[in-house]
Amino acid sequence: MTEIMIRDVWKEYADQTVLERLNFTVADGAFCALVGPSGCGKTTFLRMLLSMELPTRGEITIGGAPIAREPDRDRGIVFQRYSVFPNLTVLGNAMLGAELAGARFTGRLFGPRRRAAEAAAVAMLERVGLGHALARYPSELSGGMQQRLAIAQALLCKPKVLLLDEPFGALDPATKTQIHELMLELWRDQKMTVFMVTHDLLEGFSLATRVLGFDKVRRDPQAPEVYGATLQQDYDLIGKGADQRVALLEDWRSGRLKADQALTGAPKLLPPASVPTLTHNNLQLGAQLDDRPRDKTEVSVKELSGYEKPHPRVTSNSRGKDMPAKKFHLGWFTNFTPDEWNGPFSNGGMPWNGEFYVDMAKMLERACFDYIMLEDKLAVSETYGGTSEAYLKHALGFAPKQDPVPLATLIGGATKNLGVVATMSTMAYPPFLLARLCSTVDSIAEGRFGWNIVTSAENAAAQNFGMTELPPRELRYDMAHEYMDLCYRLWNSWDEGAIVRDRETGTYVDYTKVNAINFEGRFFKCRGPLNTVRSPQGVPALVQAGGSPKGRDFAAKHADSIIAIGEGVEGMREYRYDIRARARAHGRNPDDIKVLFLVAPVLGETEDEAWAKYRRMSAEPQFLEQCLVLISAITDIDFKKYDLDKPLPEKLYTNGEQGSLDMFQQWGSNKTLRDLVVEASGGIVASVELVGTPEQVADKMGETMEMVGGDGFLITTPVQATNRRTVIEVCEGLVPALQRRGLVRTEYTGKTLKENLRSF
């Protein structure tokens, strides 16, 4: 166990902010006392250290790794109210940790292991003054005795981090002194890191090597829940004698009183009578701790609380110099279909030579987008109304549609920095052919190609490849994992440096660096190697959209960038956190995966103009039908049979894209189908609503990313029909507003797509 780092941690509940802007580092083996007034988030912080609650924003790491998402054996806790099992004796409670760890299925040890666990438990219970009560049950103990039992139970598990939530409040003075001494002895012996919440300032300044003072530095009497507490004072007590500890305690008292007067106009907090009389003797205990390692903070308290004027949220355009904006990534989601052909700013609907999309890519490159992504489908759908009429009439995202890979090659040849991602289905391409194609295009694009991995979700597509219907969705992911394993082997069948071009020996390729793979799995078999050169990226950038649990796990294991749809900020935050947790479980660095959330910004020169545009678009009967046609094709469900002005009659399921369906149907909301369409703008692009001027939308995007934690947005249009005006509004209106706020890049720093994705 090494240091614990708290980085820009916030905790919010709906409109209430409990904690904000926590930034500090705690060294291994520190004993930290958390002090402050009631309601300032001390226990909430403790619960986040235990993973009983998760930060709303920011990150907590232990030893450089993100904190485990659930409580584990390395972190023990003693709650404010004794937490022991009423059905077990004192000895049974004390032995429980060892038994559960040593016999995970039965929860009971036998023989020598049981005798060893019992001996350790008895010894600890003797030390906490419960040796006489081994056979009693908790109901037969006083409150103080139960608390001592809870402390013994936690200490016996030898956690690396011990969390104490006012653990000594139920103890009488004599027993409290004994337990204090025992706690310090065990802390030294076991080299634990301790966090102790206490309202007893004397206790905190006596025991700890460091006192962390939590309090609000900003308050609004009209909206008391807008601002949260933060770390206001940080006292390093290593090497401090009794006199110095007395002085620091008085400093905390006076600082609290002055701060409260400044913020509220009256010294209501911590009246002198609430602080015990200080003597040199009752601080001697903590003064003996001079040999403990010194802890450190990387951000000063002044920096953490240095706002001169209060404001309701720290947003992208209201950050101080001490809070630089965290950049996020941008991509564009489109496909090789007719552009917007029948609107007032249409491009004519004949983009088949690719020039419109090449021009679009150049505009995106000037705006420093990470990549353009070309979606694809492999059938003319007949889901909506049982015919292809609506799909072909509106020229939606299924037909007519050209293959994205040749267009990706054109774009790669016409640009220098923009990544280009093409969609290819594991159902349609043999692994060797797809791996070879990816390697070839990545070489042409000089390392800027990405593959959007799909398994296909439409029975009509399966029927174009000799199948009656799709395999079950879960089986498709099993096949896809094996498909990926084979592709990785093929891409790596050429070692780096295989091409030698040795004129003296006349050798172009060193054959010892090109190897057959002889892959044989459950679904696929391939001899290998590839007969293409190793591409600049080796393995192309991998993009995937995972909605279901298996889909998320697949994306977390393989993807460099993930296409995501979140139901508002909370849904976006939950999705990203889940992906990062799954990535860690696969042994990956979560920062290597960039989650980009689909959005469809509607921009205007004024806010009224933007909203008028939005209302016109969403109210058109043609738009409603287009959205229903599209969601029908994606989910393989015919929405034409449902009444627009009634809720869906039942929760719907599909063998297609269940994640998109669940996002769209909002089952249990009792909303009409018309409302679902309008709210979701087609059911696939509404992670968060972005309507307004470029400046307003830039602010909203910055605020959203700050609350979500990263990593960016994938811009699209509701039915994926694009015109030059829309692209210009984004690239020459919205992006410059984002750049002025320091939220997106102004230049490329990497040569390959993966390098640019990982540049921040």
C-alpha positions in Angstrom: 0.0 0.0 0.0 1.4 3.4 -0.9 0.0 6.9 -0.9 -3.6 7.8 -1.3 -4.3 10.6 -3.8 -7.5 12.7 -3.8 -7.9 14.5 -7.2 -10.6 17.1 -7.7 -13.2 15.0 -5.8 -16.8 16.3 -5.6 -19.9 14.7 -4.0 -23.3 15.9 -5.0 -26.8 14.7 -4.5 -29.3 16.2 -7.0 -29.1 19.9 -6.2 -27.1 19.5 -3.0 -23.3 19.8 -3.0 -21.7 18.1 0.0 -18.0 18.1 -0.9 -16.2 20.0 -3.6 -12.6 20.5 -4.9 -10.9 18.0 -2.7 -7.2 17.8 -3.7 -4.6 16.3 -1.4 -2.3 13.4 -1.0 -1.8 11.2 2.1 1.4 9.2 2.6 1.5 5.6 3.5 1.2 5.1 7.2 -0.3 8.4 8.1 -2.8 8.9 10.9 -5.3 11.5 9.7 -8.0 13.1 11.9 -10.9 14.6 10.0 -12.4 17.5 11.9 -15.0 20.1 11.2 -18.6 21.1 12.0 -21.5 18.6 11.6 -22.7 18.3 8.0 -19.4 19.2 6.4 -19.1 15.8 4.6 -16.5 14.1 6.9 -18.4 10.8 7.0 -19.3 11.1 3.4 -15.6 11.3 2.5 -15.0 8.3 4.7 -17.7 6.4 2.9 -16.1 7.3 -0.5 -12.7 5.9 0.8 -14.6 2.7 1.6 -16.4 2.7 -1.8 -19.8 2.7 0.0 -20.3 5.8 -2.1 -18.6 7.0 -5.3 -17.3 10.4 -6.1 -19.6 12.5 -8.4 -16.5 13.9 -10.0 -12.8 13.4 -9.7 -10.9 10.3 -8.7 -9.4 8.6 -5.6 -6.3 6.4 -6.2 -4.5 4.1 -3.8 -0.9 3.3 -4.7 -1.4 4.9 -8.1 -4.4 2.7 -9.0 -8.1 3.8 -9.0 -9.8 2.8 -5.8 -11.7 -0.4 -5.9 -15.4 0.2 -6.7 -16.6 -2.0 -3.8 -15.4 -2.4 -0.2 -12.6 -4.9 0.2 -10.4 -6.5 2.8 -7.7 -3.9 2.5 -10.0 -1.2 3.9 -11.6 -1.7 7.4 -14.1 0.5 9.1 -15.5 1.1 12.5 -18.8 3.0 12.3 -20.1 5.6 14.7 -22.6 3.1 16.0 -21.2 -0.3 16.8 -21.6 -2.7 13.9 -21.4 -6.3 15.1 -23.4 -9.4 14.3 -26.1 -10.0 16.9 -26.3 -13.7 16.3 -22.6 -14.3 17.0 -20.8 -14.4 20.3 -18.1 -11.9 21.1 -15.5 -14.6 20.1 -17.5 -15.5 16.9 -17.6 -11.8 15.9 -13.9 -11.4 16.4 -13.1 -14.6 14.4 -15.5 -13.8 11.6 -13.0 -11.9 9.4 -10.5 -14.8 9.5 -13.1 -17.4 8.8 -14.6 -15.6 5.8 -11.2 -15.0 4.3 -10.0 -18.5 5.0 -13.1 -20.5 4.0 -15.0 -18.4 1.4 -17.7 -21.0 0.7 -18.4 -22.4 4.2 -17.4 -19.4 6.2 -15.9 -21.7 8.9 -12.4 -22.8 9.7 -11.4 -26.2 11.2 -8.4 -27.8 12.8 -5.2 -25.9 13.2 -6.4 -22.9 11.2 -9.4 -22.5 13.5 -7.2 -22.8 16.6 -4.8 -20.1 15.2 -7.7 -17.8 14.4 -9.2 -18.3 17.8 -6.0 -17.6 19.6 -5.5 -14.3 17.7 -9.1 -13.3 18.4 -8.8 -14.0 22.1 -5.5 -12.1 22.3 -7.1 -9.0 20.7 -10.2 -9.2 22.8 -8.0 -9.3 25.9 -6.3 -6.2 24.7 -9.6 -4.3 24.3 -10.9 -5.5 27.7 -13.3 -8.1 26.5 -11.4 -11.3 27.5 -14.0 -12.0 30.2 -16.9 -11.8 27.7 -15.9 -14.3 25.0 -19.2 -16.3 25.2 -21.6 -13.4 25.5 -23.8 -12.0 22.7 -23.8 -8.3 21.7 -27.2 -7.8 23.3 -25.6 -8.7 26.7 -22.9 -6.0 26.3 -23.0 -2.3 27.0 -22.7 0.2 24.2 -19.1 0.9 25.0 -18.3 -2.9 25.0 -20.0 -3.4 21.7 -17.9 -0.5 20.2 -14.7 -2.2 21.6 -15.8 -5.4 19.9 -16.3 -3.6 16.6 -12.8 -2.1 16.9 -11.3 -5.5 17.7 -13.2 -7.0 14.7 -11.7 -4.4 12.3 -8.2 -4.6 13.7 -8.0 -8.4 13.5 -8.4 -8.2 9.7 -5.2 -6.1 9.6 -6.5 -3.7 6.9 -4.0 -1.5 5.1 -6.4 1.5 5.5 -8.5 1.8 8.7 -11.5 4.1 8.6 -12.9 5.3 12.0 -16.2 7.2 12.2 -16.3 8.7 15.7 -15.3 5.2 17.1 -14.6 6.3 20.7 -17.7 8.3 21.5 -19.5 5.5 23.4 -16.5 4.8 25.6 -16.0 6.0 29.2 -12.9 8.3 29.8 -10.7 5.5 31.3 -11.6 3.0 28.6 -11.1 5.6 25.9 -7.6 6.3 27.1 -6.8 2.6 27.0 -8.2 2.2 23.5 -6.3 5.3 22.3 -3.1 3.7 23.5 -4.0 0.4 21.9 -4.9 2.1 18.7 -1.6 3.9 18.4 0.3 0.7 19.3 -1.5 -1.4 16.6 -1.2 1.5 14.1 2.6 1.4 14.6 2.8 -2.4 14.5 0.6 -3.0 11.5 1.8 0.2 9.6 -1.8 1.1 8.7 -3.0 4.3 7.2 -5.8 5.7 9.4 -8.6 8.1 8.8 -10.5 9.1 11.9 -13.6 11.3 11.9 -14.0 13.0 15.3 -15.8 16.0 16.8 -13.4 15.8 19.8 -10.7 18.3 18.8 -8.5 17.2 21.7 -8.7 13.6 20.5 -7.9 14.6 16.9 -4.9 16.8 17.8 -3.6 14.2 20.3 -3.6 11.1 18.2 -3.0 12.2 14.7 0.1 12.9 12.6 -2.1 15.1 10.5 -5.4 17.0 11.0 -7.6 17.7 8.0 -10.1 20.5 8.7 -13.2 20.3 6.5 -15.5 23.3 6.2 -17.4 25.4 3.7 -15.5 28.4 2.3 -18.4 29.6 0.3 -22.0 30.1 1.6 -25.2 31.5 0.1 -27.9 32.1 2.7 -30.5 31.9 0.0 -29.2 28.6 -1.3 -27.3 26.9 1.5 -27.0 23.6 -0.4 -25.3 25.1 -3.5 -21.8 25.0 -2.1 -20.0 22.1 -0.5 -17.3 21.8 2.1 -13.6 21.4 1.1 -10.3 21.0 2.8 -9.9 24.3 4.6 -7.0 23.6 7.0 -4.2 21.0 6.9 -2.0 20.6 9.9 1.1 18.5 9.8 1.7 17.3 13.4 4.9 15.2 12.7 7.5 16.3 15.3 5.1 18.7 17.0 5.3 18.7 20.8 2.5 19.5 23.2 3.0 23.3 23.0 2.8 23.3 19.3 -0.2 21.1 19.2 -2.0 23.4 21.6 -1.2 26.4 19.4 -2.4 24.6 16.2 -5.6 23.6 17.9 -6.2 27.2 18.9 -5.4 28.3 15.4 -8.1 25.9 14.1 -10.6 27.3 16.6 -9.9 31.0 15.8 -9.8 30.3 12.1 -13.2 28.6 12.2 -14.7 31.5 14.2 -13.3 34.2 11.8 -14.4 32.2 8.7 -17.9 31.8 10.2 -18.1 35.5 10.9 -16.9 36.4 7.4 -19.4 34.1 5.8 -22.5 34.4 8.0 -21.9 37.7 9.9 -22.1 36.0 13.4 -19.7 33.7 15.2 -22.2 30.8 15.6 -19.9 27.9 15.2 -17.6 26.4 17.8 -18.3 28.7 20.8 -15.5 28.6 23.3 -17.5 26.4 25.7 -17.6 23.6 23.2 -13.8 23.1 23.2 -12.3 21.3 26.2 -9.8 22.9 28.4 -6.3 22.3 26.9 -3.4 21.2 29.0 0.1 20.1 28.1 -0.4 16.7 29.7 -3.4 15.6 27.6 -1.5 16.3 24.4 1.6 14.4 25.4 0.3 11.2 23.8 0.4 12.5 20.3 3.6 14.4 20.8 5.5 11.0 21.0 4.8 10.3 17.3 8.0 12.0 16.0 9.2 8.9 14.2 6.2 8.5 11.8 6.7 9.2 8.0 5.9 12.7 6.9 2.8 13.1 4.7 2.5 15.7 2.0 0.0 17.6 -0.1 0.5 18.6 -3.7 -2.1 21.5 -3.6 -2.0 24.1 -0.9 -4.9 25.0 1.2 -4.8 28.5 -0.1 -5.2 27.2 -3.6 -8.0 25.0 -2.6 -10.1 27.7 -1.1 -9.0 30.7 -3.1 -12.3 31.9 -4.6 -12.9 35.6 -3.9 -16.4 35.7 -5.2 -18.9 32.8 -4.8 -20.7 31.3 -7.7 -23.0 28.4 -8.0 -20.8 26.1 -10.1 -17.3 26.0 -11.2 -17.8 26.0 -15.0 -15.6 26.0 -18.0 -15.8 29.8 -18.4 -15.5 30.6 -14.7 -12.4 28.8 -13.7 -9.6 30.6 -11.9 -6.0 30.5 -13.0 -5.4 27.7 -10.4 -8.0 25.5 -12.1 -7.0 24.9 -15.7 -9.7 23.5 -17.9 -9.5 19.8 -18.6 -9.6 19.2 -22.3 -12.0 16.7 -23.9 -12.1 15.0 -27.3 -14.3 15.6 -30.3 -15.5 13.2 -33.1 -18.2 13.3 -35.7 -20.6 10.4 -36.3 -21.9 10.1 -39.9 -22.3 7.6 -42.8 -21.9 7.3 -46.5 -25.5 8.0 -47.4 -27.2 10.9 -49.2 -26.4 14.2 -47.5 -29.4 16.4 -46.6 -30.9 16.6 -50.1 -34.2 18.3 -49.7 -33.8 21.0 -47.1 -33.2 24.8 -47.6 -29.4 24.3 -47.3 -29.2 21.0 -49.1 -26.2 19.7 -50.9 -28.3 18.0 -53.7 -28.2 14.4 -52.4 -25.5 13.1 -54.8 -22.4 12.6 -52.7 -21.5 9.3 -54.3 -18.0 10.3 -55.5 -17.1 11.1 -51.9 -16.2 14.7 -52.4 -18.7 16.1 -50.0 -17.4 13.9 -47.2 -13.8 14.6 -48.1 -14.6 18.4 -47.8 -16.4 17.7 -44.5 -13.3 15.9 -43.2 -11.1 18.8 -44.1 -13.3 21.1 -42.1 -13.2 18.8 -39.2 -9.4 18.6 -39.4 -9.1 22.4 -39.4 -11.2 22.3 -36.2 -8.8 19.7 -34.7 -11.4 16.9 -34.3 -9.9 13.5 -33.2 -11.8 11.5 -35.9 -14.7 11.2 -38.3 -16.6 8.0 -37.9 -18.4 6.3 -40.8 -21.3 4.1 -39.6 -22.5 1.3 -41.8 -25.4 -1.2 -42.2 -25.6 -4.2 -44.5 -29.3 -4.4 -45.6 -32.3 -2.6 -46.8 -34.6 -2.8 -43.8 -38.2 -3.7 -44.0 -38.9 -3.4 -40.3 -41.1 -0.3 -40.3 -44.5 -1.2 -41.7 -43.2 -4.4 -43.2 -41.8 -2.8 -46.3 -38.7 -0.8 -47.4 -40.8 2.1 -48.6 -40.1 4.5 -45.7 -36.4 3.7 -45.7 -36.0 4.4 -49.4 -38.4 7.3 -49.5 -36.5 9.2 -46.8 -33.1 7.9 -47.8 -32.3 7.3 -44.2 -29.2 5.6 -42.7 -29.8 2.2 -44.3 -30.2 2.8 -48.0 -28.9 3.9 -50.3 -25.6 3.5 -48.5 -22.1 3.1 -49.9 -19.3 1.0 -48.3 -17.4 3.2 -45.8 -13.9 1.7 -46.3 -13.2 3.2 -49.7 -14.4 6.5 -48.4 -12.2 6.2 -45.4 -9.3 5.6 -47.8 -10.2 8.8 -49.8 -10.4 10.8 -46.6 -7.1 9.4 -45.3 -5.3 10.4 -48.5 -6.8 13.9 -48.4 -6.0 14.8 -44.8 -2.8 14.8 -42.6 -4.0 14.7 -39.0 -7.7 13.7 -38.7 -8.4 10.1 -37.8 -10.9 8.2 -39.9 -12.9 5.3 -38.5 -14.8 2.9 -40.7 -17.5 0.4 -39.5 -17.0 -3.3 -40.4 -19.0 -6.2 -39.1 -17.5 -9.3 -37.6 -20.5 -11.2 -39.2 -19.7 -10.1 -42.7 -15.9 -10.2 -43.0 -13.7 -13.2 -42.5 -11.1 -12.3 -39.9 -8.2 -12.5 -42.3 -9.8 -10.3 -44.8 -10.8 -7.6 -42.2 -7.3 -7.6 -40.6 -5.7 -7.3 -43.9 -8.0 -4.5 -45.0 -7.4 -2.5 -41.7 -3.7 -2.9 -42.0 -3.8 -1.6 -45.6 -5.9 1.4 -44.9 -3.9 2.3 -41.8 -0.8 2.3 -44.0 -2.5 4.6 -46.6 -3.7 6.9 -43.8 -0.2 6.9 -42.2 -1.5 5.5 -38.9 -4.8 7.4 -38.6 -7.3 4.6 -39.3 -9.7 3.1 -36.9 -12.1 0.2 -37.0 -15.6 0.6 -35.5 -16.3 -3.0 -34.4 -19.9 -4.2 -34.8 -21.5 -7.6 -34.8 -24.5 -6.5 -36.8 -27.9 -6.3 -35.2 -30.4 -6.9 -38.0 -31.8 -10.2 -39.2 -32.1 -8.7 -42.7 -28.3 -8.3 -42.7 -27.8 -11.9 -41.5 -30.0 -13.1 -44.4 -27.6 -11.4 -46.9 -24.8 -13.6 -45.6 -26.5 -17.0 -45.9 -28.2 -17.1 -42.4 -31.8 -17.3 -41.5 -31.4 -15.0 -38.5 -28.8 -13.5 -36.3 -27.2 -15.7 -33.6 -28.4 -14.7 -30.1 -26.8 -11.4 -29.0 -24.8 -13.0 -26.1 -23.4 -15.6 -28.5 -22.4 -12.9 -31.0 -20.2 -11.3 -28.3 -18.6 -14.7 -27.6 -17.8 -15.0 -31.3 -16.6 -11.4 -31.4 -14.1 -11.9 -28.6 -12.6 -14.9 -30.4 -12.6 -12.8 -33.7 -10.6 -10.1 -31.9 -8.1 -12.6 -30.6 -7.5 -13.9 -34.1 -7.2 -10.4 -35.5 -4.6 -9.4 -32.8 -2.6 -12.5 -33.8 -2.7 -11.6 -37.4 -1.8 -7.9 -36.9 1.2 -9.0 -34.8 2.3 -11.8 -37.2 4.7 -9.2 -38.6 7.2 -8.1 -36.0 8.4 -4.5 -36.0 11.4 -4.1 -38.1 10.5 -7.0 -40.4 11.1 -4.8 -43.5 14.9 -4.4 -43.8 15.4 -3.3 -47.4 19.0 -4.5 -47.4 20.5 -3.7 -50.8 23.7 -5.6 -50.1 21.9 -8.9 -49.5 19.0 -8.1 -51.7 16.6 -8.7 -48.8 13.4 -6.8 -48.5 11.8 -8.7 -45.6 13.5 -10.6 -42.8 11.5 -13.8 -43.0 12.3 -14.7 -39.4 10.1 -11.8 -38.3 7.0 -13.0 -40.2 5.3 -15.9 -38.5 2.4 -18.2 -39.1 -0.2 -18.1 -36.3 -2.0 -21.4 -36.7 -5.0 -20.2 -34.9 -7.8 -22.7 -34.1 -10.7 -21.6 -31.9 -14.3 -22.5 -31.2 -15.6 -20.4 -34.1 -12.6 -19.5 -36.3 -9.5 -21.1 -37.8 -6.7 -19.4 -39.6 -3.1 -20.2 -40.6 -1.7 -16.7 -41.1 0.4 -14.7 -41.3 -0.9 -11.6 -43.0 0.7 -10.8 -46.3 0.5 -7.1 -45.7 3.2 -5.0 -44.1 2.9 -4.1 -40.4 1.0 -0.8 -40.4 2.1 2.4 -38.5 -0.2 1.6 -35.6 0.3 -2.1 -35.7 -3.1 -2.6 -34.3 -5.5 0.0 -35.7 -7.4 2.3 -33.3 -10.4 0.3 -32.1 -13.8 1.9 -31.6 -17.0 0.2 -30.3 -20.4 1.0 -28.8 -21.3 -1.2 -25.9 -24.7 -0.8 -24.3 -25.6 -4.1 -22.8 -23.5 -5.6 -19.9 -21.7 -7.9 -22.4 -21.3 -5.0 -24.8 -19.8 -2.8 -22.2 -17.4 -5.5 -21.2 -16.4 -6.0 -24.8 -15.8 -2.3 -25.3 -13.8 -2.0 -22.0 -11.6 -4.9 -23.1 -10.8 -3.9 -26.7 -11.7 -0.3 -27.5 -9.5 2.8 -27.7 -12.6 5.0 -28.0 -16.2 4.1 -27.1 -19.4 5.5 -28.7 -21.8 6.1 -25.9 -25.3 7.4 -25.2 -26.0 8.6 -21.7 -29.4 9.5 -20.3 -28.4 13.0 -19.1 -25.3 13.8 -17.0 -26.0 11.1 -14.4 -26.4 8.4 -17.0 -23.2 9.6 -18.8 -21.2 9.6 -15.5 -22.5 6.1 -14.5 -21.6 4.7 -18.0 -18.1 6.1 -18.0 -17.5 5.0 -14.4 -18.7 1.5 -15.3 -16.5 1.3 -18.4 -13.4 2.4 -16.4 -14.1 -0.2 -13.7 -14.5 -2.9 -16.3 -11.2 -1.7 -18.0 -9.4 -2.0 -14.7 -10.8 -5.5 -14.3 -9.2 -6.4 -17.7 -5.9 -5.1 -16.6 -6.1 -1.9 -18.7 -5.4 1.7 -17.9 -8.8 3.3 -17.9 -7.2 6.6 -19.2 -6.4 4.7 -22.5 -10.1 4.5 -23.3 -11.9 7.7 -24.5 -15.6 7.6 -24.0 -17.3 10.0 -26.5 -21.0 10.7 -25.9 -23.3 11.2 -28.9 -24.9 14.7 -29.0 -26.8 16.7 -31.7 -26.2 20.4 -31.0 -28.7 22.9 -32.4 -27.0 26.2 -32.9 -28.3 29.7 -33.6 -27.0 33.3 -33.5 -29.4 33.8 -30.6 -30.8 31.4 -28.0 -34.4 32.1 -29.3 -33.3 31.4 -32.9 -31.7 28.1 -31.8 -34.8 27.0 -29.9 -37.1 28.0 -32.8 -34.9 25.8 -35.1 -35.2 22.9 -32.6 -39.0 23.3 -32.3 -39.4 23.4 -36.1 -37.4 20.3 -36.6 -39.0 18.2 -33.9 -42.6 19.3 -34.8 -42.4 18.2 -38.4 -44.5 15.1 -39.1 -41.7 13.9 -41.5 -39.1 14.2 -38.7 -41.2 12.1 -36.4 -41.6 9.4 -39.0 -38.0 9.4 -39.9 -37.0 8.9 -36.2 -39.4 6.0 -35.8 -38.2 4.5 -39.1 -34.6 4.7 -37.9 -35.2 3.3 -34.4 -37.3 0.5 -35.9 -34.4 -0.6 -38.1 -31.9 -0.4 -35.3 -34.0 -2.5 -32.9 -35.8 -4.7 -35.4 -39.1 -3.6 -33.9 -41.9 -2.2 -36.0 -42.9 1.1 -34.2 -45.5 1.9 -36.9 -48.0 -0.4 -35.1 -48.0 1.7 -31.9 -50.1 4.8 -31.3 -48.0 8.0 -31.3 -50.1 9.6 -28.6 -50.1 6.6 -26.1 -47.4 5.1 -24.0 -45.9 1.8 -25.3 -48.1 -1.0 -24.1 -45.3 -3.2 -22.7 -41.5 -3.2 -22.2 -39.9 -4.2 -25.5 -37.0 -6.6 -26.0 -34.9 -7.3 -29.1 -32.1 -9.5 -30.3 -30.7 -6.3 -31.9 -29.5 -3.2 -30.1 -31.1 -3.6 -26.7 -29.1 -0.7 -25.2 -30.5 1.7 -27.8 -34.0 0.3 -27.3 -33.9 0.7 -23.5 -32.6 4.3 -23.9 -35.4 5.1 -26.3 -38.4 3.5 -24.6 -37.7 4.8 -21.0 -39.9 2.0 -19.7 -41.9 3.0 -16.7 -41.9 6.8 -17.5 -45.5 6.5 -19.0 -44.5 8.9 -21.8 -46.3 8.8 -25.1 -44.4 7.5 -28.1 -44.5 11.0 -29.6 -42.8 12.4 -26.4 -40.2 9.7 -26.6 -39.3 10.6 -30.1 -39.2 14.4 -29.4 -37.2 14.0 -26.3 -34.7 11.5 -27.7 -34.4 13.2 -31.1 -34.6 9.9 -32.8 -33.7 7.8 -29.8 -29.9 7.6 -30.4 -28.3 11.0 -30.0 -29.6 12.7 -26.9 -27.0 12.2 -24.3 -27.6 15.8 -23.2 -29.6 18.6 -24.7 -27.4 21.2 -26.5 -29.5 24.1 -27.8 -28.3 27.7 -28.0 -25.7 30.0 -29.2 -22.1 28.6 -29.7 -21.1 30.3 -26.5 -24.0 28.8 -24.5 -23.5 25.3 -25.9 -19.8 25.5 -25.3 -20.5 26.4 -21.6 -23.0 23.5 -21.4 -20.5 21.0 -22.9 -17.8 22.2 -20.5 -20.0 21.9 -17.5 -21.2 18.5 -18.6 -17.7 17.1 -19.1 -16.7 18.5 -15.7 -19.5 16.6 -14.0 -19.0 13.5 -16.1 -15.3 13.4 -15.7 -14.4 13.0 -19.5 -13.8 12.1 -22.2 -15.6 14.0 -25.0 -18.5 14.2 -27.5 -19.3 12.5 -30.8 -21.3 15.1 -32.8 -24.0 13.9 -35.1 -27.5 15.0 -36.4 -30.8 13.4 -35.4 -31.3 11.3 -38.5 -27.7 11.5 -39.7 -28.4 13.7 -42.7 -25.8 16.4 -42.9 -25.3 19.6 -44.8 -22.4 22.0 -45.1 -24.2 24.7 -43.0 -24.4 22.3 -40.0 -20.7 21.4 -40.3 -19.7 25.1 -40.6 -21.8 26.0 -37.6 -20.0 23.5 -35.5 -16.5 23.9 -36.9 -16.4 27.7 -37.2 -18.8 28.6 -34.4 -18.9 26.0 -31.7 -15.4 24.7 -31.8 -13.7 28.1 -31.6 -15.9 28.9 -28.5 -14.7 25.6 -27.0 -11.1 26.5 -27.9 -11.3 29.9 -26.2 -12.3 28.1 -23.0 -9.3 25.8 -23.3 -11.7 22.8 -23.5 -10.5 21.2 -26.8 -7.2 21.1 -28.7 -6.0 23.9 -31.0 -3.4 21.7 -32.7 -2.5 18.1 -33.1 0.4 16.7 -31.1 0.4 13.1 -32.2 1.1 11.4 -35.6 -1.4 8.5 -35.2 -5.0 8.4 -34.2 -4.2 6.5 -31.0 -1.5 9.0 -30.1 -4.0 11.9 -30.5 -6.6 10.0 -28.5 -4.2 9.5 -25.6 -2.6 13.0 -25.7 -4.9 14.1 -22.9 
